[in-house]
Amino acid sequence: MRRINGGADVESVLLAVAEGVAQAVGFEVAAISYLTRDLHFQVAAVAGSAEARELLLGARVPLSAMESELELAEQWGSLLFIPAERLNGEVLGWIPPEVVPDGDSEPDPDRWRPEDTLRSPLRSPAGELLGLLSVDLPVDGKRPDQARRELLEMYADLAGVALHNARRATELEEQVRLATAVESLHGRAARSLDVQQIIQGTVGEIARTLSADHVWLRAFGDGDSTTGHGARWPNDSAQPASPLLMEAVSRAARNAWATGDVALARLDEDGVVGAAENEPVSLTDRALFPAGPSLASGERIPVAGGAAGWVPRPSTRQDPADPEHRLMADYLRPLGAGTILLAPVGTGPDCLGYLAAVRAAGSGDFSPHEVQAAGQIARNLGQAILNARLLERERILVGQLESLDHYKSDLISTVSHELRTPLTSIAGHLELIEDDPRSATPASFSVIFRNLERVMTLIDDLLTLKKLTDANSPAPTSTVVDLHQAALDAVAAFRPPAEEQGVDLTVVPHGGPLLISGDRDELERVALNLVGNAVKYTRTGGSVTVSTERTDRFVRLVVKDTGMGISKPDQEELFTEFFRTTNPDALALPGTGLGLSIVRRILQRHGGSIRLESELGEGSTFTVRLPLSRTTPR
């Protein structure tokens, strides 16, 4: 007993127990098996003949098959004796294959028959079945009497203590190892302030911590489960997952986060076999003597009517025809997957991603402590990912504030410049008139009125921009507007300056009205700004063509010119406020850089869009698309 309680090597302890049984109780073969997590008895120690040891050591028998035999047994205290006359088939036995029934009809009731079987269940203090002590071929050829049974029960108790202590030792060792690894991973993730670095920097260590053959780690993108940051280990372990599969796994992760679970499943030849809710799982099979199917008992299923103790309820079979299960199975089967673990990554109420780990078939399931560690790792990663995202949002906010500051500076600079130039011109001519009112010429008044109009245009643009960018601004007034008529009015407004510049301004006729719904003033401004820009930036001898058209759902306004054109870099910023082209020829012409940004914002308010096609020096084409009014005949 001191040897068992003193933490000696479990294998040697079990072998000593088996040898004690063989010698003290008097059996030629004594074998001790432990119950694995997948509910198989595996022989761990054999005493007696070398042939028996070679034949039996490491052998595995399913619990279901063993239970069928144990249900036939007579109970001798804690021992279960199956007399030969009750066995209808092959003995699941511990007898060497060369020993066969001799058909002896000896009437002696105490004689040991070749098919007789005597087993003692090895239980935990809570009564959970941990293994079996099996004996065969008594030296005296007789079934054991009461004294030998009691001695056998004592050795069975010793073997049960050894297995139970092995469980406790394995549990403690596993807890210490996993706690150290979880802390290490937490520190590594917390030190990184970038989500991708967190994912890529921890996936390999997670695989080693969980003794997993494959690991996938993903942080969801904003509002999209199939985007974001992801990594897998090994990096070339599998083909990229399809969006459908990623969505299915993401949905499973969110469900697991909502219920506070770490999901477990097994894969067989037909598909995914899912773990029952709160299914208890044993310590790792990587230990020499695992604790058995459970750590916490969960629902207890009696073995042989309770005569052999109990085991936890095994996995419940899920429907392999389920499309999502089939999708996962088809992806995992080429990897030789046996057990799948899915831990949702998150913090607070939010699921931010998932950790998926796979062990190959035959490598054992994940232990309860590994499942618990996976859940803790996932929660730590969730907090680290949230911290990294908050920092990134803070950086973005700082950048936005800096941009806003630059925007304010640009606004003041642009408005000051655009006001100074016309006001200086106005002031100069007013001074001339003030000095000698009788010498005032019509040209001076023309300059004054032209610059006043320029100032008023700037003020009008600024007020329009304020209205369009104000979140509290009311929605546009909805009236029916004829887009073709708006185009005709814009062409009429700019025909005089076009003729003055020598630009051919034409409008392509249309067979009827093109009705759209929206704010009349804003939509007319779209046409005026586009036609006005086209005329302004087209050289003498060039042309501007305005046309309208419709489809089943939309109307289009197309303004095409043969003017200066716009470079590709300028096109990227053309619709932003106060942007002026980098083309020196265009910069020489007056402008505020607000016209096209106003057009874009008006169209956005009306559910429309604008597209630009242009090459520097070859002209530009602006195409506006707006939805048809519901009153337009189809």
C-alpha atoms as one frame of an Amber mdcrd trajectory, in Angstrom:
protein
   0.000   0.000   0.000   2.861   2.412   0.766   4.126   1.797  -2.747   0.752
   2.772  -4.244   0.190   5.856  -2.066   3.818   6.922  -2.384   3.459   7.764
  -6.077   5.430   4.882  -7.527   5.299   4.225 -11.250   1.762   3.083 -11.982
   2.796   0.436 -14.471   5.047  -1.262 -11.940   2.358  -1.004  -9.233  -0.256
  -2.683 -11.434   2.210  -5.366 -12.435   2.989  -5.977  -8.757  -0.718  -6.297
  -8.008  -1.181  -8.732 -10.891   1.806 -10.792  -9.731   0.451 -10.762  -6.156
  -2.839 -12.116  -7.428  -1.133 -14.829  -9.438   1.079 -15.891  -6.566  -0.997
 -15.286  -3.445  -4.438 -16.175  -4.793  -3.075 -18.924  -7.024  -3.859 -18.213
 -10.715  -1.670 -18.884 -13.704  -2.867 -15.714 -15.468  -3.818 -12.369 -13.883
  -4.416  -9.283 -16.031  -5.340  -5.688 -15.225  -6.973  -3.454 -17.842  -8.019
   0.200 -17.661 -11.011   1.826 -19.336  -9.996   4.329 -21.990 -11.883   7.472
 -22.863 -13.322   5.863 -25.983 -14.772   3.116 -23.712 -12.413   0.259 -24.452
 -10.687  -1.925 -21.892  -6.939  -1.924 -22.601  -4.699  -4.467 -20.865  -1.905
  -2.707 -18.960  -0.371  -5.472 -16.836  -0.208  -9.268 -17.174   1.280 -11.706
 -14.682   1.775 -15.380 -15.303   3.029 -17.126 -18.397   5.136 -15.276 -20.929
   2.827 -16.488 -23.694  -0.160 -14.958 -21.970   1.688 -11.660 -21.516   2.691
 -11.530 -25.178  -0.839 -12.345 -26.274  -2.770 -10.038 -23.962  -0.627  -6.970
 -23.157  -2.072  -3.928 -24.957  -5.175  -5.805 -26.164  -8.391  -3.789 -26.364
 -11.977  -4.938 -25.855 -15.006  -2.635 -26.316 -16.985  -1.928 -23.169 -20.198
  -2.874 -24.985 -18.858  -6.361 -25.732 -17.512  -6.797 -22.228 -20.776  -5.635
 -20.685 -22.687  -8.342 -22.560 -20.509 -10.903 -20.822 -20.628  -9.221 -17.400
 -24.442  -9.196 -17.462 -24.315 -13.022 -17.288 -22.205 -13.019 -14.152 -22.907
 -14.212 -10.653 -22.000 -11.610  -8.044 -19.484 -12.848  -5.487 -19.301  -9.707
  -3.391 -17.549  -7.230  -5.667 -16.375 -10.041  -7.950 -18.205 -11.075 -11.105
 -18.019 -14.772 -11.975 -19.281 -15.979 -15.360 -19.610 -19.780 -15.266 -18.893
 -21.636 -18.474 -22.443 -22.935 -18.744 -23.776 -19.372 -19.139 -21.554 -18.478
 -22.068 -23.035 -19.038 -25.501 -20.125 -17.805 -27.590 -16.436 -17.031 -27.533
 -14.937 -15.962 -24.244 -13.608 -12.381 -24.280 -10.893 -13.860 -22.418  -7.697
 -13.912 -20.865  -6.981 -17.587 -21.613  -4.222 -18.437 -24.080  -5.529 -19.465
 -27.510  -4.078 -22.942 -27.215  -6.275 -23.660 -24.180  -9.613 -24.816 -25.588
 -12.684 -26.315 -23.973 -12.249 -30.056 -23.571 -15.945 -30.820 -23.361 -15.326
 -32.441 -19.986 -18.607 -33.198 -18.280 -17.041 -33.600 -14.822 -19.896 -33.155
 -12.353 -17.670 -31.555  -9.644 -19.312 -28.135  -9.140 -16.085 -26.583  -7.780
 -13.937 -27.531 -10.738 -12.654 -24.633 -12.882 -13.759 -25.066 -16.477 -11.713
 -23.629 -19.367 -14.509 -21.183 -20.282 -15.000 -19.944 -16.690 -14.302 -16.236
 -16.283 -13.696 -14.274 -13.073 -13.394 -10.513 -13.127 -13.305  -7.779 -10.522
 -14.370  -4.248 -11.529 -11.897  -1.560 -10.466 -13.814   1.503  -9.304 -13.127
   5.049  -8.157 -14.322   6.122  -4.690 -17.413   7.514  -6.451 -18.111   4.136
  -8.036 -17.017   4.980 -11.580 -15.693   2.007 -13.513 -11.937   2.471 -14.054
 -10.867  -0.980 -15.230 -10.976  -4.724 -14.647  -8.895  -7.291 -12.806  -9.275
 -10.636 -14.620  -7.921 -14.018 -13.546  -7.861 -17.422 -15.223  -6.510 -20.942
 -14.810  -6.378 -21.440 -11.034  -3.336 -23.448  -9.977  -5.442 -25.977  -8.057
  -7.931 -26.236 -10.908 -10.839 -25.213  -8.698 -13.111 -22.249  -8.487 -11.923
 -20.007  -5.619 -13.453 -20.443  -2.194 -14.591 -17.583   0.060 -11.152 -16.949
   1.524  -9.497 -16.688  -1.909 -12.311 -14.452  -3.141 -11.741 -12.050  -0.251
  -8.025 -12.027  -0.993  -8.768 -11.341  -4.663 -11.089  -8.492  -3.654  -8.268
  -6.989  -1.600  -5.917  -7.009  -4.582  -8.697  -5.531  -6.738  -9.038  -2.709
  -4.236  -5.279  -2.098  -4.484  -5.491  -1.966  -8.282  -8.449   0.438  -8.059
  -6.461   2.685  -5.709  -3.530   2.620  -8.140  -5.692   3.636 -11.090  -7.465
   6.292  -9.052  -4.145   7.745  -7.877  -2.934   7.659 -11.467  -5.951   9.743
 -12.407  -5.258  12.283  -9.699  -1.564  12.495 -10.558  -2.297  12.818 -14.269
  -4.909  15.445 -13.544  -2.521  17.520 -11.431   0.320  17.202 -13.933  -1.997
  18.172 -16.758  -3.371  21.152 -14.854   0.080  22.487 -14.075   1.270  22.088
 -17.668  -1.811  23.713 -19.141  -1.923  26.544 -16.621   1.689  27.415 -17.448
   0.981  27.292 -21.180  -2.209  29.381 -20.856  -0.332  32.029 -18.897   2.440
  32.084 -21.485  -0.048  32.486 -24.323  -1.877  35.205 -22.450   1.337  37.160
 -21.969   2.316  36.797 -25.619  -1.089  37.923 -26.862  -1.293  40.835 -24.413
   2.100  42.175 -25.538   0.954  42.489 -29.142  -1.198  45.421 -30.209  -1.976
  44.142 -33.697  -4.727  41.587 -34.346  -2.861  39.766 -37.128   0.265  39.509
 -34.975  -1.818  38.079 -32.125  -3.325  35.436 -34.414  -0.131  34.433 -36.195
   2.037  34.641 -33.071  -0.067  32.261 -30.965  -1.469  29.605 -33.317   1.623
  27.375 -33.163   1.894  27.522 -29.376  -1.821  26.738 -29.084  -1.301  23.613
 -31.186   1.528  22.471 -28.900  -0.442  23.272 -25.747  -3.460  21.254 -26.854
  -1.372  18.506 -28.497  -3.407  19.139 -31.638  -2.481  17.970 -35.113  -4.203
  20.932 -36.788  -5.299  24.324 -35.477  -7.247  27.156 -37.103  -7.488  30.547
 -35.406  -9.626  33.404 -36.757 -10.703  36.875 -35.673 -13.832  38.032 -37.479
 -13.835  41.162 -39.596 -16.323  43.920 -38.859 -19.748  42.438 -39.510 -18.393
  39.597 -41.675 -17.481  36.114 -40.498 -15.575  35.223 -43.672 -13.152  38.141
 -43.496 -10.790  39.363 -40.815  -7.506  37.817 -39.700  -6.763  34.108 -39.668
  -3.935  31.609 -39.334  -3.581  27.841 -39.287  -1.002  25.365 -38.057   0.769
  23.783 -39.777   0.570  26.552 -42.363   0.221  24.118 -45.272  -2.040  21.722
 -43.383  -5.121  21.974 -45.586  -6.753  23.611 -48.534  -8.291  27.039 -47.857
 -11.771  26.748 -46.419 -14.714  27.812 -48.562 -16.852  30.806 -47.519 -19.739
  28.405 -46.822 -17.607  26.351 -44.446 -16.224  29.451 -42.720 -19.758  30.764
 -42.254 -20.897  27.418 -40.807 -17.987  27.302 -38.337 -18.537  30.956 -37.419
 -22.202  30.265 -36.736 -21.273  27.289 -34.549 -18.774  29.472 -32.658 -21.370
  32.162 -32.016 -23.825  29.558 -30.762 -21.168  28.119 -28.454 -20.347  31.609
 -27.148 -24.020  32.278 -26.462 -24.275  29.096 -24.366 -20.823  29.401 -22.784
 -19.613  26.088 -24.204 -16.574  24.666 -25.919 -17.944  22.436 -28.662 -16.574
  18.915 -29.185 -17.279  16.483 -31.986 -15.903  13.254 -33.426 -15.562  12.255
 -37.038 -16.298   8.772 -38.310 -16.628   7.315 -41.781 -20.203   8.592 -42.100
 -19.746  12.163 -40.899 -19.512  14.217 -37.739 -20.450  12.639 -34.429 -21.273
  15.435 -31.994 -20.615  15.356 -28.273 -23.617  15.442 -25.995 -24.267  18.633
 -24.091 -21.963  18.904 -21.077 -20.419  15.583 -22.003 -17.670  14.845 -19.464
 -14.336  13.930 -20.971 -11.405  12.190 -19.301  -7.829  13.188 -18.831  -5.567
  12.847 -21.815  -4.823   9.440 -23.284  -1.273  10.710 -23.742  -0.772   9.664
 -20.133   0.072   6.008 -19.678  -3.026   5.339 -17.569  -5.802   7.790 -18.303
  -8.477   8.332 -15.741 -11.218   6.902 -17.912 -14.151   8.437 -19.709 -14.849
  11.270 -17.301 -13.547  13.842 -14.901 -16.935  15.114 -13.775 -19.521  12.432
 -13.895 -22.348  14.058 -15.846 -25.139  11.555 -16.498 -24.191   8.112 -15.186
 -24.897   4.981 -17.176 -24.757   1.764 -15.097 -22.600  -1.052 -16.430 -24.048
  -4.580 -16.150 -26.997  -3.240 -14.213 -24.675  -1.371 -11.850 -22.772  -4.480
 -10.780 -19.615  -3.137 -12.455 -20.102   0.515 -11.521 -21.013   3.249 -13.967
 -19.615   5.258 -16.875 -20.664   8.669 -18.252 -23.151   8.827 -21.097 -21.218
   8.634 -24.375 -21.563  10.957 -27.354 -24.902  11.210 -29.076 -24.916  10.615
 -32.784 -25.848  13.620 -34.869 -27.414  13.396 -38.287 -24.576  12.916 -40.825
 -26.922  14.139 -43.549 -26.989  17.613 -41.979 -25.466  19.847 -44.712 -23.195
  21.735 -42.330 -21.945  18.533 -40.687 -21.324  17.027 -44.107 -19.500  20.191
 -45.183 -17.191  20.012 -42.158 -16.684  16.271 -42.538 -15.732  16.552 -46.205
 -13.121  19.187 -45.331 -11.664  17.365 -42.312 -11.690  13.772 -43.540  -8.618
  14.162 -45.831  -6.701  15.357 -42.752  -7.413  12.095 -40.932  -9.329  14.025
 -38.270 -10.760  12.093 -35.348 -11.723  14.659 -32.702 -12.641  18.301 -33.276
 -12.668  21.074 -30.666 -14.249  24.480 -31.297 -13.689  27.241 -28.738 -15.337
  30.616 -29.406 -13.005  33.602 -29.106 -14.698  36.547 -27.449 -15.140  38.855
 -24.527 -18.199  40.287 -22.820 -21.268  39.719 -24.984 -19.349  39.563 -28.267
 -17.992  36.542 -30.121 -14.955  37.861 -31.984 -13.721  34.676 -33.677 -12.961
  31.031 -33.053 -10.238  28.526 -32.210 -10.640  25.155 -33.940  -8.331  22.253
 -33.074  -8.226  18.743 -34.522  -6.610  15.528 -33.411  -6.051  12.704 -35.811
  -8.071   9.531 -35.468  -6.477   7.255 -32.879  -4.727  10.130 -31.059  -7.294
  10.311 -28.280  -9.914  12.899 -27.444  -9.246  16.238 -25.805  -9.241  15.954
 -22.039 -11.510  18.062 -19.802  -8.524  20.140 -18.716  -7.508  20.672 -22.327
 -11.065  21.717 -23.152 -11.055  24.074 -20.187  -7.649  25.442 -21.224  -8.880
  25.959 -24.798 -11.810  27.962 -23.467  -9.515  30.091 -21.290  -7.081  30.633
 -24.163  -9.966  31.710 -26.392 -11.245  34.169 -23.783  -7.753  35.611 -23.257
  -7.350  35.990 -27.002 -10.736  37.698 -27.152  -9.606  40.298 -24.628  -6.295
  40.809 -26.429  -8.068  41.176 -29.784 -10.530  43.652 -28.279  -7.659  45.691
 -26.794  -5.855  45.711 -30.147  -9.016  46.807 -31.934  -9.680  49.552 -29.401
  -6.144  50.806 -29.893  -6.578  50.657 -33.665  -9.844  52.579 -33.388  -8.075
  55.121 -31.198  -5.412  55.508 -33.867  -8.092  55.899 -36.522  -9.861  58.488
 -34.373  -6.617  60.412 -33.901  -6.080  60.263 -37.648  -9.625  61.488 -38.252
  -9.121  64.345 -35.813  -5.873  65.253 -37.544  -7.641  65.091 -40.906 -10.405
  67.271 -39.515  -7.815  69.753 -38.339  -6.205  69.780 -41.785  -9.657  70.067
 -43.321 -10.392  73.113 -41.171  -7.068  74.669 -42.120  -7.709  73.963 -45.807
 -11.201  75.407 -45.509  -9.944  78.636 -43.942  -7.097  78.899 -46.421  -9.272
  78.189 -49.476 -12.147  80.446 -48.430  -9.721  83.231 -47.516  -7.998  82.960
 -50.881 -11.236  82.714 -52.846 -12.667  85.733 -51.037  -9.519  87.828 -51.087
  -9.066  87.734 -54.855 -12.541  89.041 -55.879 -12.794  91.393 -52.909  -9.395
  92.910 -53.743 -10.553  93.462 -57.299 -13.822  94.997 -56.076 -11.984  97.249
 -53.606  -9.601  98.457 -56.297 -12.350  99.510 -58.661 -14.369 101.108 -55.875
 -11.356 103.204 -54.906 -11.078 104.410 -58.513 -14.750 105.323 -58.544 -14.440
 106.996 -55.129 -11.567 109.193 -56.351 -13.482 110.350 -59.393 -17.077 109.121
 -59.625 -17.538 110.873 -62.974 -14.709 108.814 -64.490 -16.318 105.468 -63.633
 -16.550 103.267 -66.709 -18.948 100.429 -67.488 -15.909  98.100 -67.423 -15.329
  98.831 -63.725 -18.936  98.080 -62.862 -18.728  94.889 -64.915 -15.676  93.753
 -62.932 -17.368  94.597 -59.659 -20.541  92.684 -60.533 -18.555  89.690 -61.861
 -16.509  89.429 -58.667 -19.568  89.911 -56.492 -21.146  87.005 -58.361 -18.009
  84.948 -57.684 -18.239  85.734 -53.964 -21.925  84.871 -53.887 -21.247  81.573
 -55.686 -18.642  80.658 -53.082 -20.978  81.509 -50.236 -23.768  79.537 -51.876
 -21.462  76.507 -52.323 -20.429  76.647 -48.664 -24.021  76.843 -47.463 -25.004
  73.955 -49.737 -22.088  71.862 -48.501 -23.048  72.561 -44.887 -26.589  71.383
 -45.544 -25.410  68.228 -47.299 -22.886  67.282 -44.598 -25.050  68.111 -41.576
 -26.319  64.899 -39.949 -29.317  66.842 -38.638 -30.207  68.197 -42.049 -33.720
  67.175 -43.151 -34.132  64.661 -45.935 -34.492  66.127 -49.435 -37.948  67.295
 -50.391 -39.390  64.716 -52.757 -40.983  66.067 -55.928 -41.135  64.728 -59.448
 -38.287  66.166 -61.548 -37.748  65.797 -65.289 -34.035  65.068 -65.636 -34.043
  65.794 -69.364 -35.570  69.224 -68.742 -32.946  69.875 -66.051 -30.281  69.072
 -68.651 -31.887  71.450 -71.169 -32.000  74.247 -68.562 -28.314  73.709 -67.669
 -27.309  73.843 -71.350 -29.329  77.059 -71.820 -27.661  78.631 -68.778 -24.127
  77.971 -70.047 -24.660  78.522 -73.752 -23.559  82.221 -73.610 -20.178  81.501
 -71.923 -19.710  78.495 -74.216 -20.224  80.654 -77.307 -17.907  83.280 -75.844
 -15.163  80.615 -75.393 -15.780  79.077 -78.813 -17.024  75.788 -77.354 -19.722
  73.806 -79.147 -22.354  72.979 -76.494 -25.100  70.591 -77.647 -27.798  68.447
 -76.066 -28.936  65.173 -77.575 -32.748  65.164 -77.978 -34.820  62.642 -76.043
 -38.256  61.340 -76.926 -39.997  62.332 -73.692 -39.607  63.273 -70.024 -37.336
  61.298 -67.705 -39.010  61.551 -64.326 -37.131  61.092 -61.088 -38.075  61.783
 -57.475 -36.107  64.184 -55.322 -35.286  67.758 -54.413 -35.686  69.868 -57.549
 -33.085  72.493 -56.578 -30.462  69.891 -55.678 -30.974  67.791 -58.809 -30.908
  70.848 -61.063 -27.657  71.832 -59.332 -26.128  68.502 -60.344 -26.787  69.275
 -64.006 -25.592  72.894 -63.667 -22.322  71.941 -61.951 -21.440  69.201 -64.456
 -22.274  71.261 -67.556 -20.561  74.342 -66.097 -17.352  72.411 -65.351 -17.350
  70.850 -68.812 -17.620  74.262 -70.485 -15.023  75.866 -68.200 -12.325  73.245
 -68.775 -12.840  72.839 -72.537 -10.565  74.883 -74.805 -11.648  76.926 -77.792
 -12.746  74.699 -80.646 -13.730  71.882 -78.324 -17.169  70.464 -77.698 -19.469
  69.488 -74.831 -22.287  67.001 -75.411 -25.102  66.460 -72.912 -27.420  63.454
 -73.225 -29.997  61.598 -71.181 -31.203  58.001 -71.354 -33.208  55.474 -69.379
 -33.321  51.757 -68.590 -35.991  49.699 -66.859 -34.998  51.007 -63.435 -32.682
  53.979 -63.869 -32.142  57.219 -65.774 -28.732  58.547 -66.771 -27.324  61.996
 -67.416 -24.106  61.913 -69.460 -21.884  65.007 -69.861 -19.015  64.435 -72.288
 -16.366  66.990 -73.220 -13.157  67.183 -75.256 -11.417  69.330 -72.654  -8.242
  69.045 -70.619  -8.997  65.646 -69.115  -8.060  64.446 -65.637  -5.043  62.383
 -64.597  -5.504  59.046 -62.814  -4.064  60.298 -59.487  -6.366  63.326 -59.561
  -9.395  61.124 -60.266  -8.951  59.375 -56.910  -9.513  62.658 -55.010 -11.657
  64.561 -57.479 -14.895  64.295 -55.475 -13.412  65.380 -52.114 -14.012  68.865
 -50.728 -11.629  71.658 -51.807  -9.616  69.393 -54.076  -8.229  71.217 -57.103
  -6.486  69.462 -59.911  -2.707  69.307 -60.097  -2.915  70.297 -63.784  -1.419
  73.845 -63.995  -3.668  74.802 -66.926  -6.780  73.909 -64.934  -5.485  75.616
 -61.773  -5.188  78.864 -63.723  -9.009  78.941 -63.963 -11.072  80.098 -60.958
 -12.726  77.490 -58.775 -13.325  76.440 -55.171 -12.958  72.663 -55.405 -16.503
  72.244 -54.055 -18.610  71.702 -57.168 -18.022  67.974 -57.721 -18.083  67.123
 -54.011 -21.517  68.781 -53.838 -22.624  66.708 -56.852 -21.496  63.491 -55.182
 -23.244  64.263 -51.900 -26.504  65.244 -53.638 -26.495  61.976 -55.581 -25.830
  59.974 -52.423 -28.857  61.600 -50.775 -30.982  60.554 -53.747 -29.759  56.960
 -54.035 -27.745  57.743 -57.159 -24.119  57.474 -58.258 -21.591  59.139 -60.551
 -18.887  57.549 -62.687 -15.932  59.268 -64.370 -14.024  58.175 -67.457 -11.114
  60.417 -68.419  -7.588  60.584 -69.784  -5.348  63.605 -69.341  -5.522  65.732
 -72.475  -8.340  63.697 -74.029 -11.453  64.999 -72.307 -13.820  63.550 -69.683
 -17.179  61.806 -69.455 -19.306  62.063 -66.308 -22.223  59.622 -66.042 -24.907
  60.182 -63.402 -27.307  57.357 -62.552 -30.532  57.916 -60.595 -33.514  55.643
 -59.903 -36.652  56.216 -61.945 -39.601  57.869 -60.279 -42.435  55.484 -59.421
 -44.702  57.666 -61.521 -42.676  57.001 -64.677 -44.507  54.704 -67.100 -42.663
  51.454 -67.732
